[in-house]
């Protein structure tokens, strides 16, 4: 049995049942199978990308009949793609040749190989579940996420903190290691085509560095915050080279610290390093987020929050200055906004009534414990028509919902008071509440 057939056997077993317990049992069954483990690393390692999308893989390349392959086994193919991950015709030809060869004896194995190449294989569980049953198999990719200040304002009493503006952008991690630069979303998906940022980081920033921040418009003077976010996300989702973007940096660490998902150096120390890096370099595509205030006076929080709102910003962030960087949601980083926001999955739609008959009345989003919340405000008539006409495309998207407070519905379940649709979070793939 060749390696793909071995992995197909595992794949068929683990996808037979959607029960989490069942999937854990299958993972335990194969925990000592080195072939299966290698394929799982190929599929789920967030740091290894192959540069081949489904669209590229299906590109018609006329010279495939005369193509001489560079690899002879599946594992050789993935080693080759990991090193040559630019998605050129040479890599496409190598993949298509391998797929054709596999399809000649097993079409299912060929389809499985295609999913591995495009890194869109789904087995119904994530890297966290895999690592629980096969410890440390998949490198993790987590970033520090903020809790809400108003949920526990007393937490920062007597502590030194720094205030910064909350940027309305897409979270981005920039890594420079061994002379190579990579960019990732908060979910570990690779940003491709950021040629301006890549070149500047290669030429002007030190090696072994990880920067944490937000990607936004390069020229955003006079552009409303929400519009700047939409334009930036539109550019990041486009094909090919992407221009007109910059990274606003608010934290940093060593690349090794990020890879190991552990950084014990406190914010104050990390900030000093950032000040040294940005203070000695003339940069165009990287901008250091200024500190608005540093101290223990909690009255400054509302003062700078009001200024941020008046300046059309989302709000402010509270950074505890003596806290390490935690690769999870933490009280060491707190967000402050007038209206609270949640990022919730769209699970359904409701037709409007009256003048809205035949178009969107409300989206349905999933909240705590599976409770469904109806959101009928925040849509223009044009957007209502767009969503209603393309419901399949909007289903499963992550919507940013603002609300006044949490409440209970008629059945006693958790709900939201005055929920308002704000936008689609194109940089997120899972709910956040």
C-alpha angles and dihedrals in degrees: 000000000000123000097260091053089051091052092044089057090053092044093051091050098048094046094050093085131029094208112121091216091053092051091050089053091052091049090052090049091058099035092114096041104109094193093054091045092052091052091048089054090049090052102041110025101116093200096058116072131172102203094231120121125188089255092053093044090056093049111126108240111185098202096063094104092064096036118129108211122230095206133049104190134046094246090050087053093055093045087053093048092048089057096038102040102149096104096236125159089264091061092042091052091049090053096044091049090052093046092051091049092051093043089057089071105020126015093190091055089049091054090047091051091051091054091050092050093050091042092231098116113140123198097165097258136071137232091271091060092044092051091049090061098030103032119225094355096128121042108238125233115202134148132200111272128194130241121213117271095212091057090068112003093165090067094084097043109129093008127115112242140172125222124216134170117269103238119216098222143102116285112248135182118203119199128187115187131159091350094308128111128210133177126204139184119235088265093056097256113141122247108222129198100025089140098158094052091042094053094047093047090049093050104035112022127074124258121253092039133138119194123193121200150099130295114224143148117308092217106037102143108138093003113125113247096246093046091049089053092050093048093048093049090048089056093047091053094051123100125252127008116001121212135174096053136115136184120236105207122211103162142019144185140163115294088236090056091053093047090051090044091229129107116164096174110110125242092255091058093043090050093052089054090050092050090053093048096048096036093062100042137070103223131178105179099036121063128183114229108236123237109240097193140353124194143067102284105118091190087074090067096070091037093058092037090059090048091050093050091047088052091054093254125140094240138274139295127228115214117191103224098211096046127105123233109270120201094221141047107305146171088233086081119040132183123214123199134156092232117033118236135205132189107225134176118250106233102167150350137237124209117237127245132221110007089000096061109132093024139067118306097171144340119234117225130187116241134174118336090004095296113158118228122198114222113191103156133078099048127119116218089251092053091047089056092045093052096043092050093048104035094144090059093048096045110105095016118134111246125199107228124189120203141171100229144331116269139165129260128226091277093052095255127134115275140156131256115227097354112194128189110237107169147309114276100224090178093061132071100182139046120267119204 
